[in-house]
Amino acid sequence: MTKVTVSPKIRALQSLDPTHHSMPKGLIRGQKFRNRKMYAVVQTGGKQYRLSVGDSVRVEKLVGEPGTVVDLPQVLMVGDGEQVSVGSPVIEGACVKAEILAHGRDKKIRVFKMKRRKKYRRTQGHRQSFTHLRVTEITQ
């Protein structure tokens, strides 16, 4: 029989609510967001990001020089404490302002195609461009 060890975080959460003997992983993961004041879920570059003021994030490349402030108008959800606003699909008038810190390119990935027994081999490389942002303001 194997011995199961419980982390101090889980033990502290269990001591708050003695009826729960094993806390689900999602609840523990959600605990760190519960105390944040305001957050927004934005969509840019085909991906969605959960952001708060002061967060820095790497997104798909945006137009602009480092040091300029860009608007991210596709705000899907805004949460402020216990009050949550969800758009359908976006919230009208909501905007997230972020400062461009830098532009860059990711590590190179190799795309290798091969068909066995046919002497067909192709190698191609790709580096994805990104923009590093810091969130400065969330307006609702």
N, CA, C and O atoms as a MOPAC input file, in Angstrom:
PM7 MOZYME 1SCF
protein

 N      0.84200 1    -1.17300 1     0.00000 1
 C      0.00000 1     0.00000 1     0.00000 1
 C      0.88800 1     1.23700 1     0.00000 1
 O      1.86200 1     1.30200 1     0.75000 1
 N      0.55600 1     2.22500 1    -0.84100 1
 C      1.36400 1     3.42800 1    -0.94000 1
 C      0.83900 1     4.49900 1     0.00300 1
 O     -0.35500 1     4.57800 1     0.28900 1
 N      1.76200 1     5.31200 1     0.47200 1
 C      1.40300 1     6.39200 1     1.37500 1
 C      1.14700 1     7.65800 1     0.56800 1
 O      1.96900 1     8.03700 1    -0.26700 1
 N      0.02100 1     8.31300 1     0.80800 1
 C     -0.34400 1     9.52200 1     0.09200 1
 C      0.03200 1    10.71400 1     0.95200 1
 O     -0.37000 1    10.80300 1     2.11200 1
 N      0.81000 1    11.63600 1     0.37800 1
 C      1.17700 1    12.84200 1     1.11400 1
 C      0.29600 1    14.00000 1     0.64700 1
 O     -0.03500 1    14.10900 1    -0.53300 1
 N     -0.06800 1    14.84100 1     1.57200 1
 C     -0.92700 1    15.98100 1     1.27700 1
 C     -0.10200 1    17.24100 1     1.45600 1
 O      0.57900 1    17.41600 1     2.46600 1
 N     -0.17000 1    18.12600 1     0.45300 1
 C      0.60800 1    19.35500 1     0.52200 1
 C      0.05700 1    20.27900 1     1.60400 1
 O     -1.11600 1    20.16700 1     1.96100 1
 N      0.87400 1    21.18700 1     2.13300 1
 C      0.40500 1    22.11100 1     3.17400 1
 C     -0.74200 1    23.00400 1     2.71700 1
 O     -1.59800 1    23.37100 1     3.52200 1
 N     -0.76900 1    23.36300 1     1.41600 1
 C     -1.86500 1    24.18300 1     0.90200 1
 C     -3.19200 1    23.45200 1     1.02300 1
 O     -4.18300 1    24.00900 1     1.49500 1
 N     -3.19700 1    22.19800 1     0.59100 1
 C     -4.42900 1    21.41600 1     0.65600 1
 C     -4.83300 1    21.19800 1     2.10300 1
 O     -6.01600 1    21.27000 1     2.43400 1
 N     -3.85800 1    20.93200 1     2.97200 1
 C     -4.16600 1    20.71500 1     4.38200 1
 C     -4.79100 1    21.96600 1     5.01000 1
 O     -5.70500 1    21.86600 1     5.82800 1
 N     -4.28800 1    23.15000 1     4.61800 1
 C     -4.84900 1    24.39400 1     5.14400 1
 C     -6.28000 1    24.59100 1     4.66100 1
 O     -7.13800 1    25.03800 1     5.42200 1
 N     -6.54100 1    24.25900 1     3.39700 1
 C     -7.89900 1    24.39600 1     2.87300 1
 C     -8.84300 1    23.39300 1     3.52500 1
 O    -10.00800 1    23.70500 1     3.77500 1
 N     -8.34700 1    22.19200 1     3.80100 1
 C     -9.17700 1    21.18700 1     4.45000 1
 C     -9.51100 1    21.59600 1     5.87500 1
 O    -10.59400 1    21.29300 1     6.37500 1
 N     -8.57900 1    22.28700 1     6.53100 1
 C     -8.85800 1    22.70200 1     7.90400 1
 C     -9.91100 1    23.79500 1     7.95300 1
 O    -10.59400 1    23.94500 1     8.96600 1
 N    -10.05800 1    24.56900 1     6.86800 1
 C    -11.10700 1    25.58300 1     6.82400 1
 C    -12.48600 1    24.95200 1     6.72900 1
 O    -13.43700 1    25.45100 1     7.33100 1
 N    -12.60900 1    23.86600 1     5.98400 1
 C    -13.89200 1    23.18900 1     5.81300 1
 C    -13.69800 1    21.71800 1     6.13500 1
 O    -13.28400 1    20.95500 1     5.26200 1
 N    -13.98400 1    21.29300 1     7.36200 1
 C    -13.69600 1    19.91100 1     7.75100 1
 C    -14.57800 1    18.87700 1     7.06500 1
 O    -14.27000 1    17.68700 1     7.12300 1
 N    -15.67600 1    19.29500 1     6.41000 1
 C    -16.54400 1    18.31800 1     5.75200 1
 C    -15.94400 1    17.79700 1     4.45800 1
 O    -16.30300 1    16.71000 1     4.00600 1
 N    -15.01900 1    18.56900 1     3.84400 1
 C    -14.38700 1    18.13100 1     2.61300 1
 C    -13.09400 1    17.40800 1     2.94900 1
 O    -12.15500 1    17.99600 1     3.48700 1
 N    -13.06100 1    16.11900 1     2.62200 1
 C    -11.86700 1    15.33600 1     2.93300 1
 C    -10.82500 1    15.43800 1     1.83000 1
 O     -9.62700 1    15.38100 1     2.10700 1
 N    -11.25700 1    15.58700 1     0.59900 1
 C    -10.30400 1    15.77600 1    -0.49400 1
 C    -10.83400 1    16.90000 1    -1.37200 1
 O    -11.91700 1    16.79200 1    -1.94700 1
 N    -10.07600 1    17.96500 1    -1.47100 1
 C    -10.49600 1    19.12300 1    -2.24500 1
 C    -10.16300 1    18.88300 1    -3.71700 1
 O     -9.06500 1    18.42000 1    -4.02400 1
 N    -11.08800 1    19.18600 1    -4.63400 1
 C    -10.77500 1    19.01800 1    -6.05300 1
 C     -9.72200 1    20.01300 1    -6.50200 1
 O     -9.60000 1    21.10400 1    -5.94500 1
 N     -8.95900 1    19.62100 1    -7.52000 1
 C     -7.84300 1    20.43400 1    -7.98800 1
 C     -8.30600 1    21.78900 1    -8.52400 1
 O     -7.62200 1    22.79200 1    -8.31700 1
 N     -9.44300 1    21.83900 1    -9.20100 1
 C     -9.94000 1    23.08100 1    -9.76700 1
 C    -10.24300 1    24.12500 1    -8.70500 1
 O    -10.04200 1    25.31800 1    -8.93300 1
 N    -10.72100 1    23.69100 1    -7.55200 1
 C    -11.04500 1    24.63300 1    -6.48600 1
 C     -9.77900 1    25.27300 1    -5.94000 1
 O     -9.75800 1    26.47300 1    -5.66500 1
 N     -8.71900 1    24.48100 1    -5.77900 1
 C     -7.46200 1    25.01800 1    -5.27400 1
 C     -6.86600 1    25.97600 1    -6.30400 1
 O     -6.33400 1    27.02500 1    -5.94100 1
 N     -6.95300 1    25.62600 1    -7.56500 1
 C     -6.41800 1    26.47300 1    -8.60800 1
 C     -7.19300 1    27.78500 1    -8.68100 1
 O     -6.60300 1    28.82500 1    -8.97600 1
 N     -8.49500 1    27.76300 1    -8.42000 1
 C     -9.31500 1    28.96100 1    -8.46400 1
 C     -9.12800 1    29.86400 1    -7.26400 1
 O     -9.50800 1    31.03400 1    -7.31500 1
 N     -8.54700 1    29.35100 1    -6.17600 1
 C     -8.37500 1    30.13900 1    -4.96300 1
 C     -7.49100 1    31.35600 1    -5.20200 1
 O     -7.73800 1    32.41500 1    -4.62600 1
 N     -6.46200 1    31.22600 1    -6.04400 1
 C     -5.53400 1    32.33500 1    -6.21900 1
 C     -6.17400 1    33.50000 1    -6.96400 1
 O     -5.69700 1    34.62900 1    -6.84800 1
 N     -7.24600 1    33.26200 1    -7.72800 1
 C     -7.90800 1    34.33500 1    -8.45500 1
 C     -9.01200 1    34.99100 1    -7.62900 1
 O     -9.46100 1    36.08600 1    -7.96700 1
 N     -9.44500 1    34.35700 1    -6.58200 1
 C    -10.58300 1    34.85900 1    -5.83000 1
 C    -10.28400 1    36.19400 1    -5.14900 1
 O    -11.18500 1    37.01800 1    -4.99200 1
 N     -9.03200 1    36.42100 1    -4.74100 1
 C     -8.68800 1    37.64100 1    -4.01600 1
 C     -8.29000 1    38.78500 1    -4.93400 1
 O     -8.08700 1    39.90000 1    -4.45400 1
 N     -8.17200 1    38.55600 1    -6.22300 1
 C     -7.81900 1    39.63400 1    -7.13800 1
 C     -8.98700 1    40.59700 1    -7.25500 1
 O    -10.15000 1    40.19600 1    -7.19000 1
 N     -8.66400 1    41.87300 1    -7.42800 1
 C     -9.71000 1    42.88300 1    -7.46100 1
 C    -10.48700 1    42.84500 1    -8.76500 1
 O    -11.70600 1    42.67600 1    -8.75300 1
 N     -9.80400 1    42.99700 1    -9.88400 1
 C    -10.49200 1    43.04600 1   -11.16700 1
 C     -9.70500 1    42.25900 1   -12.19300 1
 O     -8.47700 1    42.32900 1   -12.23500 1
 N    -10.41800 1    41.50700 1   -13.02100 1
 C     -9.77800 1    40.76300 1   -14.08700 1
 C    -10.66300 1    40.82100 1   -15.32600 1
 O    -11.85200 1    41.12800 1   -15.24100 1
 N    -10.07400 1    40.52600 1   -16.46200 1
 C    -10.80700 1    40.50700 1   -17.72300 1
 C    -10.31300 1    39.34100 1   -18.56400 1
 O     -9.13800 1    38.97600 1   -18.51500 1
 N    -11.22000 1    38.76500 1   -19.33200 1
 C    -10.86800 1    37.73700 1   -20.30000 1
 C    -10.94100 1    38.40000 1   -21.66800 1
 O    -12.00900 1    38.83000 1   -22.10200 1
 N     -9.80100 1    38.47900 1   -22.34100 1
 C     -9.73300 1    39.13400 1   -23.64700 1
 C     -9.34000 1    38.11800 1   -24.70600 1
 O     -8.72400 1    37.09100 1   -24.41700 1
 N     -9.71400 1    38.43500 1   -25.94300 1
 C     -9.34700 1    37.58700 1   -27.05800 1
 C     -8.47600 1    38.39100 1   -28.00900 1
 O     -8.86200 1    39.47100 1   -28.45800 1
 N     -7.30300 1    37.85800 1   -28.31200 1
 C     -6.41200 1    38.48200 1   -29.28400 1
 C     -5.57800 1    37.38700 1   -29.93300 1
 O     -5.08400 1    36.48100 1   -29.26100 1
 N     -5.43100 1    37.48300 1   -31.22900 1
 C     -4.64500 1    36.48700 1   -31.95200 1
 C     -5.27400 1    35.11300 1   -31.96000 1
 O     -4.56700 1    34.11600 1   -32.10300 1
 N     -6.59600 1    35.03500 1   -31.80800 1
 C     -7.27800 1    33.74400 1   -31.81200 1
 C     -7.18800 1    32.99100 1   -30.50100 1
 O     -7.63000 1    31.84500 1   -30.42000 1
 N     -6.62700 1    33.60700 1   -29.47400 1
 C     -6.50800 1    32.96300 1   -28.16200 1
 C     -7.14900 1    33.84600 1   -27.10400 1
 O     -7.30800 1    35.05000 1   -27.30600 1
 N     -7.51600 1    33.25000 1   -25.97900 1
 C     -8.13500 1    33.99400 1   -24.88000 1
 C     -7.18600 1    34.01000 1   -23.69500 1
 O     -6.53000 1    33.01400 1   -23.39000 1
 N     -7.12300 1    35.17300 1   -23.02200 1
 C     -6.21500 1    35.35800 1   -21.89600 1
 C     -6.99400 1    35.96900 1   -20.73100 1
 O     -7.84000 1    36.84000 1   -20.93200 1
 N     -6.70500 1    35.51100 1   -19.52500 1
 C     -7.27300 1    36.09900 1   -18.31900 1
 C     -6.22200 1    37.04700 1   -17.75000 1
 O     -5.12300 1    36.62400 1   -17.39200 1
 N     -6.56900 1    38.34300 1   -17.66800 1
 C     -5.59700 1    39.36100 1   -17.30800 1
 C     -6.09300 1    40.21500 1   -16.16100 1
 O     -7.29400 1    40.44500 1   -16.02000 1
 N     -5.16500 1    40.68700 1   -15.34000 1
 C     -5.42100 1    41.67100 1   -14.30100 1
 C     -4.44900 1    42.81700 1   -14.50400 1
 O     -3.48200 1    42.68700 1   -15.25500 1
 N     -4.69700 1    43.93500 1   -13.84300 1
 C     -3.80100 1    45.08100 1   -13.96400 1
 C     -2.43800 1    44.69800 1   -13.39900 1
 O     -2.34400 1    44.16200 1   -12.29500 1
 N     -1.38900 1    44.97400 1   -14.16000 1
 C     -0.02900 1    44.64600 1   -13.74600 1
 C      0.48700 1    43.34200 1   -14.31500 1
 O      1.68800 1    43.08500 1   -14.24500 1
 N     -0.38000 1    42.50400 1   -14.87900 1
 C      0.06800 1    41.23900 1   -15.46800 1
 C      0.85000 1    41.50200 1   -16.74200 1
 O      0.57700 1    42.46400 1   -17.46000 1
 N      1.82600 1    40.64300 1   -17.02300 1
 C      2.52400 1    40.70000 1   -18.29600 1
 C      2.25700 1    39.38900 1   -19.03000 1
 O      2.22200 1    38.31500 1   -18.42900 1
 N      2.07100 1    39.50200 1   -20.33400 1
 C      1.68100 1    38.33500 1   -21.12300 1
 C      2.29200 1    38.44500 1   -22.51900 1
 O      2.50800 1    39.54300 1   -23.03200 1
 N      2.57000 1    37.27700 1   -23.12700 1
 C      3.05800 1    37.22900 1   -24.50400 1
 C      1.89800 1    36.83400 1   -25.40200 1
 O      1.30000 1    35.77400 1   -25.21900 1
 N      1.57700 1    37.68600 1   -26.37600 1
 C      0.47100 1    37.42700 1   -27.29800 1
 C      1.02300 1    37.38500 1   -28.72100 1
 O      2.19700 1    37.67200 1   -28.95200 1
 N      0.16100 1    37.02400 1   -29.66500 1
 C      0.56000 1    37.06500 1   -31.07100 1
 C      0.95500 1    38.48900 1   -31.43900 1
 O      0.49200 1    39.43800 1   -30.80500 1
 N      1.79400 1    38.65300 1   -32.44200 1
 C      2.37400 1    39.95500 1   -32.75800 1
 C      1.30500 1    41.01500 1   -33.03900 1
 O      0.37800 1    40.79400 1   -33.81800 1
 N      1.45900 1    42.17400 1   -32.38100 1
 C      0.58800 1    43.32400 1   -32.58000 1
 C      1.39800 1    44.45500 1   -33.19700 1
 O      2.62000 1    44.50200 1   -33.06100 1
 N      0.70700 1    45.36600 1   -33.87700 1
 C      1.36600 1    46.50300 1   -34.50800 1
 C      1.59600 1    47.58000 1   -33.45900 1
 O      0.68600 1    47.90500 1   -32.69600 1
 N      2.80200 1    48.13800 1   -33.41100 1
 C      3.12400 1    49.20900 1   -32.47200 1
 C      4.56000 1    49.11900 1   -32.01800 1
 O      5.17600 1    48.05400 1   -32.05000 1
 N      5.08600 1    50.25800 1   -31.59200 1
 C      6.46000 1    50.32000 1   -31.09500 1
 C      6.48600 1    50.04300 1   -29.59300 1
 O      5.49600 1    50.30100 1   -28.90800 1
 N      7.59500 1    49.52300 1   -29.06800 1
 C      7.70400 1    49.34400 1   -27.61100 1
 C      7.54500 1    50.67800 1   -26.88300 1
 O      8.12200 1    51.68800 1   -27.28600 1
 N      6.76700 1    50.67200 1   -25.82100 1
 C      6.49200 1    51.87800 1   -25.06100 1
 C      5.12600 1    52.47300 1   -25.35000 1
 O      4.63100 1    53.28200 1   -24.56600 1
 N      4.50500 1    52.09100 1   -26.46300 1
 C      3.18300 1    52.61500 1   -26.77500 1
 C      2.10900 1    51.78400 1   -26.08400 1
 O      2.33200 1    50.63200 1   -25.71100 1
 N      0.93700 1    52.39700 1   -25.92200 1
 C     -0.18900 1    51.72500 1   -25.27600 1
 C     -1.16600 1    51.28700 1   -26.35700 1
 O     -1.55900 1    52.08200 1   -27.21100 1
 N     -1.55600 1    50.00900 1   -26.31500 1
 C     -2.52100 1    49.47600 1   -27.27800 1
 C     -3.81100 1    49.12600 1   -26.54700 1
 O     -3.80500 1    48.82900 1   -25.35200 1
 N     -4.92500 1    49.16800 1   -27.29300 1
 C     -6.22200 1    48.77800 1   -26.74700 1
 C     -6.53000 1    47.35800 1   -27.20200 1
 O     -6.28900 1    46.99600 1   -28.35400 1
 N     -7.06700 1    46.55800 1   -26.28300 1
 C     -7.56200 1    45.22400 1   -26.61400 1
 C     -9.07900 1    45.27200 1   -26.44500 1
 O     -9.57700 1    45.06400 1   -25.33900 1
 N     -9.83000 1    45.54600 1   -27.53100 1
 C    -11.25800 1    45.81800 1   -27.39000 1
 C    -12.13200 1    44.57700 1   -27.26100 1
 O    -13.28100 1    44.69200 1   -26.83700 1
 N    -11.63300 1    43.39900 1   -27.61000 1
 C    -12.45900 1    42.19900 1   -27.54200 1
 C    -12.43500 1    41.62300 1   -26.13400 1
 O    -11.73600 1    40.64700 1   -25.86300 1
 N    -13.20600 1    42.23600 1   -25.24300 1
 C    -13.29300 1    41.79400 1   -23.84900 1
 C    -14.50400 1    40.88100 1   -23.73600 1
 O    -15.63200 1    41.31800 1   -23.96100 1
 N    -14.28100 1    39.61700 1   -23.39200 1
 C    -15.35700 1    38.63600 1   -23.32100 1
 C    -16.00600 1    38.59700 1   -21.94600 1
 O    -17.19200 1    38.28700 1   -21.82300 1
 N    -15.22400 1    38.91300 1   -20.90400 1
 C    -15.74800 1    38.82900 1   -19.54200 1
 C    -14.95600 1    39.75000 1   -18.64500 1
 O    -13.74500 1    39.89000 1   -18.81700 1
 N    -15.62000 1    40.38400 1   -17.68500 1
 C    -14.95800 1    41.22100 1   -16.69100 1
 C    -15.46900 1    40.79600 1   -15.32800 1
 O    -16.67600 1    40.68700 1   -15.11600 1
 N    -14.54400 1    40.55600 1   -14.40100 1
 C    -14.89600 1    40.19800 1   -13.03500 1
 C    -14.30800 1    41.19600 1   -12.07300 1
 O    -13.13400 1    41.55200 1   -12.16900 1
 N    -15.13600 1    41.65300 1   -11.13400 1
 C    -14.70300 1    42.61400 1   -10.12000 1
 C    -15.18600 1    42.10300 1    -8.78000 1
 O    -16.30900 1    42.39500 1    -8.36700 1
 N    -14.34200 1    41.34000 1    -8.09600 1
 C    -14.75500 1    40.72900 1    -6.83400 1
 C    -15.79300 1    39.63900 1    -7.10600 1
 O    -15.51400 1    38.67400 1    -7.81800 1
 N    -16.97500 1    39.79300 1    -6.54500 1
 C    -18.04700 1    38.81800 1    -6.75100 1
 C    -18.92700 1    39.17400 1    -7.94400 1
 O    -19.74500 1    38.35100 1    -8.35600 1
 N    -18.78900 1    40.36900 1    -8.51200 1
 C    -19.60000 1    40.80600 1    -9.64200 1
 C    -18.90900 1    40.42600 1   -10.95200 1
 O    -17.75500 1    40.79200 1   -11.17500 1
 N    -19.61000 1    39.69700 1   -11.81200 1
 C    -19.04000 1    39.22600 1   -13.06400 1
 C    -19.95700 1    39.65800 1   -14.20700 1
 O    -21.17000 1    39.45600 1   -14.14300 1
 N    -19.37500 1    40.25700 1   -15.26000 1
 C    -20.11900 1    40.64000 1   -16.46400 1
 C    -19.63400 1    39.78300 1   -17.61300 1
 O    -18.43500 1    39.70700 1   -17.88200 1
 N    -20.57700 1    39.13400 1   -18.29500 1
 C    -20.24000 1    38.27500 1   -19.42400 1
 C    -20.89200 1    38.85500 1   -20.66500 1
 O    -22.08200 1    39.17200 1   -20.64900 1
 N    -20.13000 1    38.99900 1   -21.73900 1
 C    -20.64400 1    39.54100 1   -22.98200 1
 C    -21.19300 1    38.45800 1   -23.88100 1
 O    -20.97900 1    37.26800 1   -23.65000 1
 N    -21.91100 1    38.89000 1   -24.91800 1
 C    -22.41600 1    37.92600 1   -25.88100 1
 C    -22.16700 1    38.45000 1   -27.28700 1
 O    -23.08800 1    39.07600 1   -27.81300 1
 N    -21.06800 1    38.27700 1   -27.94000 1
 C    -19.86200 1    37.62500 1   -27.43400 1
 C    -18.91900 1    38.56700 1   -26.69200 1
 O    -18.10900 1    38.10500 1   -25.88700 1
 N    -19.00300 1    39.91100 1   -26.94600 1
 C    -18.10300 1    40.83800 1   -26.26100 1
 C    -18.92000 1    41.83200 1   -25.45100 1
 O    -20.10900 1    42.02500 1   -25.70700 1
 N    -18.28000 1    42.46100 1   -24.47500 1
 C    -18.92600 1    43.47600 1   -23.65300 1
 C    -18.76000 1    44.82100 1   -24.35100 1
 O    -17.64100 1    45.24100 1   -24.64200 1
 N    -19.86700 1    45.48900 1   -24.61600 1
 C    -19.82200 1    46.78100 1   -25.29800 1
 C    -19.19300 1    47.82800 1   -24.38000 1
 O    -19.57700 1    47.94800 1   -23.21700 1
 N    -18.24100 1    48.57500 1   -24.89600 1
 C    -17.61100 1    49.65500 1   -24.13900 1
 C    -16.47000 1    49.22000 1   -23.24100 1
 O    -15.74600 1    50.07000 1   -22.72300 1
 N    -16.28700 1    47.92900 1   -23.03900 1
 C    -15.19000 1    47.45300 1   -22.19800 1
 C    -13.90600 1    47.42000 1   -23.01300 1
 O    -13.92200 1    47.11600 1   -24.20500 1
 N    -12.79900 1    47.73400 1   -22.36100 1
 C    -11.51700 1    47.78400 1   -23.06500 1
 C    -10.39300 1    47.50600 1   -22.07200 1
 O    -10.46800 1    47.89200 1   -20.90500 1
 N     -9.36800 1    46.84200 1   -22.54400 1
 C     -8.17400 1    46.59400 1   -21.74300 1
 C     -7.03000 1    47.34200 1   -22.42400 1
 O     -6.76900 1    47.14800 1   -23.61100 1
 N     -6.35500 1    48.19100 1   -21.66600 1
 C     -5.20700 1    48.92700 1   -22.19700 1
 C     -3.93900 1    48.25000 1   -21.69900 1
 O     -3.82100 1    47.90300 1   -20.52400 1
 N     -2.98800 1    48.06900 1   -22.62000 1
 C     -1.73500 1    47.40100 1   -22.27500 1
 C     -0.58100 1    48.12200 1   -22.95100 1
 O     -0.71700 1    48.64500 1   -24.05700 1
 N      0.55200 1    48.14000 1   -22.27000 1
 C      1.76100 1    48.76600 1   -22.79800 1
 C      2.61000 1    47.70300 1   -23.47800 1
 O      2.80000 1    46.61100 1   -22.94200 1
 N      3.11700 1    48.02800 1   -24.65600 1
 C      4.00100 1    47.10000 1   -25.36700 1
 C      5.38700 1    47.19500 1   -24.74600 1
 O      6.00300 1    48.26100 1   -24.73400 1
 N      5.86800 1    46.07400 1   -24.23200 1
 C      7.20600 1    46.03000 1   -23.64000 1
 C      8.26300 1    45.68400 1   -24.68300 1
 O      9.32900 1    46.29900 1   -24.72000 1
 N      7.96700 1    44.70000 1   -25.52900 1
 C      8.95400 1    44.26400 1   -26.52500 1
 C      8.28400 1    43.40300 1   -27.57900 1
 O      7.18900 1    42.88000 1   -27.37800 1
 N      8.96300 1    43.26900 1   -28.70200 1
 C      8.58900 1    42.32000 1   -29.74400 1
 C      9.68400 1    41.27100 1   -29.80100 1
 O     10.83400 1    41.54700 1   -29.45800 1
 N      9.33300 1    40.07600 1   -30.22900 1
 C     10.34200 1    39.03500 1   -30.32700 1
 C      9.85700 1    37.86500 1   -31.14700 1
 O      8.76300 1    37.88000 1   -31.71100 1
 N     10.69900 1    36.85000 1   -31.19800 1
 C     10.35700 1    35.63000 1   -31.91500 1
 C     10.67100 1    34.43200 1   -31.03100 1
 O     11.67600 1    34.41200 1   -30.32000 1
 N      9.79100 1    33.43000 1   -31.08900 1
 C      9.95600 1    32.21400 1   -30.29700 1
 C     11.10100 1    31.35800 1   -30.82300 1
 O     11.74900 1    31.68400 1   -31.81700 1
 N     11.32600 1    30.24400 1   -30.11500 1
 C     12.31100 1    29.26700 1   -30.56700 1
 C     11.88800 1    28.69200 1   -31.91000 1
 O     10.70000 1    28.63200 1   -32.22900 1
 N     12.86000 1    28.27700 1   -32.68000 1
 C     12.55000 1    27.66400 1   -33.97100 1
 C     12.02700 1    26.24700 1   -33.75200 1
 O     12.56600 1    25.47700 1   -32.95700 1
 N     10.96100 1    25.93000 1   -34.48400 1
 C     10.47900 1    24.55300 1   -34.47900 1
 C     10.77000 1    23.94700 1   -35.84500 1
 O     10.78600 1    24.65100 1   -36.85500 1
 N     10.99300 1    22.66800 1   -35.87200 1
 C     11.28600 1    21.95900 1   -37.11300 1
 C     10.04200 1    21.17700 1   -37.53300 1
 O      9.45800 1    20.44100 1   -36.73800 1
 N      9.65100 1    21.34800 1   -38.79000 1
 C      8.54900 1    20.59100 1   -39.36500 1
 C      9.17700 1    19.58300 1   -40.32100 1
 O      9.79700 1    19.96500 1   -41.31400 1
 N      9.01700 1    18.30300 1   -40.02200 1
 C      9.66300 1    17.25800 1   -40.81600 1
 C      8.59600 1    16.34800 1   -41.39700 1
 O      7.79300 1    15.76500 1   -40.66900 1
 N      8.59800 1    16.23400 1   -42.71900 1
 C      7.65500 1    15.35400 1   -43.39300 1
 C      8.44400 1    14.22400 1   -44.03600 1
 O      9.53300 1    14.43900 1   -44.56800 1
 N      7.88600 1    13.02000 1   -43.98500 1
 C      8.56900 1    11.87300 1   -44.57500 1
 C      7.54400 1    10.84200 1   -45.01200 1
 O      6.56500 1    10.58400 1   -44.31300 1
 N      7.77900 1    10.26700 1   -46.15900 1
 C      6.97700 1     9.13500 1   -46.60200 1
 C      7.92700 1     7.94500 1   -46.70300 1
 O      8.91300 1     7.98400 1   -47.43900 1
 N      7.62600 1     6.91100 1   -45.97200 1
 C      8.55500 1     5.79100 1   -45.92500 1
 C      8.62600 1     5.06100 1   -47.26400 1
 O      7.63900 1     4.96000 1   -47.99300 1
 N      9.78800 1     4.57100 1   -47.55800 1
 C     10.10200 1     3.78100 1   -48.76500 1
 C      9.93300 1     4.55700 1   -50.06200 1
 O      9.94100 1     3.94400 1   -51.12900 1
 N      9.77900 1     5.88300 1   -50.01900 1
 C      9.58600 1     6.66900 1   -51.23600 1
 C     10.67100 1     7.71900 1   -51.43100 1
 O     10.60300 1     8.48900 1   -52.38900 1
 N     11.65800 1     7.77600 1   -50.56500 1
 C     12.74300 1     8.76000 1   -50.61100 1
 C     12.20400 1    10.18700 1   -50.59100 1
 O     12.72600 1    11.06800 1   -51.27500 1
 N     11.15900 1    10.40400 1   -49.80500 1
 C     10.55400 1    11.73900 1   -49.69800 1
 C     10.78400 1    12.25000 1   -48.28200 1
 O     10.23500 1    11.72100 1   -47.31500 1
 N     11.61200 1    13.29400 1   -48.18100 1
 C     11.87000 1    13.91700 1   -46.88100 1
 C     11.90800 1    15.42000 1   -47.07900 1
 O     12.59300 1    15.90900 1   -47.97700 1
 N     11.18000 1    16.16100 1   -46.25100 1
 C     11.17700 1    17.62100 1   -46.32500 1
 C     11.32200 1    18.17300 1   -44.90900 1
 O     10.62800 1    17.73600 1   -43.99100 1
 N     12.21900 1    19.12700 1   -44.74000 1
 C     12.40300 1    19.79100 1   -43.45200 1
 C     12.11400 1    21.27000 1   -43.64000 1
 O     12.58900 1    21.89400 1   -44.58900 1
 N     11.33600 1    21.81600 1   -42.73100 1
 C     10.99300 1    23.22400 1   -42.78800 1
 C     11.04200 1    23.76500 1   -41.36800 1
 O     10.65800 1    23.07500 1   -40.42300 1
 N     11.51300 1    25.00000 1   -41.21500 1
 C     11.56600 1    25.62000 1   -39.89600 1
 C     10.54800 1    26.74000 1   -39.78100 1
 O     10.10500 1    27.29300 1   -40.78700 1
 N     10.17800 1    27.07500 1   -38.54300 1
 C      9.22100 1    28.16100 1   -38.31900 1
 C      9.52500 1    28.81900 1   -36.97500 1
 O      9.76500 1    28.13400 1   -35.98100 1
 N      9.51500 1    30.16900 1   -36.95200 1
 C      9.63500 1    30.93700 1   -35.71800 1
 C      8.44700 1    31.86900 1   -35.63400 1
 O      8.22700 1    32.68700 1   -36.52700 1
 N      7.67600 1    31.74800 1   -34.55400 1
 C      6.47300 1    32.56300 1   -34.39000 1
 C      6.83200 1    33.89700 1   -33.73600 1
 O      7.58200 1    33.93500 1   -32.76000 1
 N      6.29500 1    34.98800 1   -34.27900 1
 C      6.52100 1    36.31400 1   -33.70500 1
 C      5.54300 1    36.55100 1   -32.55700 1
 O      4.41100 1    36.07000 1   -32.59000 1
 N      5.98700 1    37.29700 1   -31.54000 1
 C      5.12000 1    37.59700 1   -30.41100 1
 C      5.35100 1    39.03200 1   -29.95300 1
 O      6.33900 1    39.66800 1   -30.31800 1
 N      4.41800 1    39.52600 1   -29.14500 1
 C      4.51600 1    40.83700 1   -28.51400 1
 C      4.35300 1    40.64000 1   -27.01700 1
 O      3.43400 1    39.95200 1   -26.57300 1
 N      5.23300 1    41.23400 1   -26.24900 1
 C      5.19200 1    41.14800 1   -24.78800 1
 C      4.44400 1    42.38100 1   -24.26900 1
 O      4.85700 1    43.51100 1   -24.53000 1
 N      3.33600 1    42.16600 1   -23.53000 1
 C      2.49000 1    43.26000 1   -23.04700 1
 C      2.44900 1    43.30000 1   -21.53100 1
 O      2.62800 1    42.27800 1   -20.86800 1
 N      2.20900 1    44.49900 1   -20.98100 1
 C      1.89900 1    44.65700 1   -19.54800 1
 C      0.57700 1    45.41100 1   -19.45800 1
 O      0.43900 1    46.49500 1   -20.02300 1
 N     -0.39800 1    44.83900 1   -18.74600 1
 C     -1.72900 1    45.42700 1   -18.63000 1
 C     -1.65600 1    46.63300 1   -17.69900 1
 O     -1.14200 1    46.54200 1   -16.58400 1
 N     -2.18300 1    47.77800 1   -18.17900 1
 C     -2.15600 1    49.00000 1   -17.38200 1
 C     -3.52800 1    49.40100 1   -16.86700 1
 O     -3.62600 1    50.02300 1   -15.81000 1
 N     -4.59300 1    49.05900 1   -17.59200 1
 C     -5.92600 1    49.51900 1   -17.19300 1
 C     -7.00000 1    48.59500 1   -17.75300 1
 O     -6.88500 1    48.09200 1   -18.87000 1
 N     -8.05100 1    48.38100 1   -16.95500 1
 C     -9.22500 1    47.63500 1   -17.40400 1
 C    -10.42500 1    48.54000 1   -17.19500 1
 O    -10.70500 1    48.95400 1   -16.07000 1
 N    -11.14900 1    48.85500 1   -18.29300 1
 C    -12.35100 1    49.68800 1   -18.17900 1
 C    -13.56700 1    48.83900 1   -18.53200 1
 O    -13.50900 1    47.97200 1   -19.40300 1
 N    -14.66400 1    49.10900 1   -17.83900 1
 C    -15.86000 1    48.30300 1   -18.03200 1
 C    -16.91500 1    49.02600 1   -18.79800 1
 O    -17.98800 1    48.47400 1   -19.04300 1

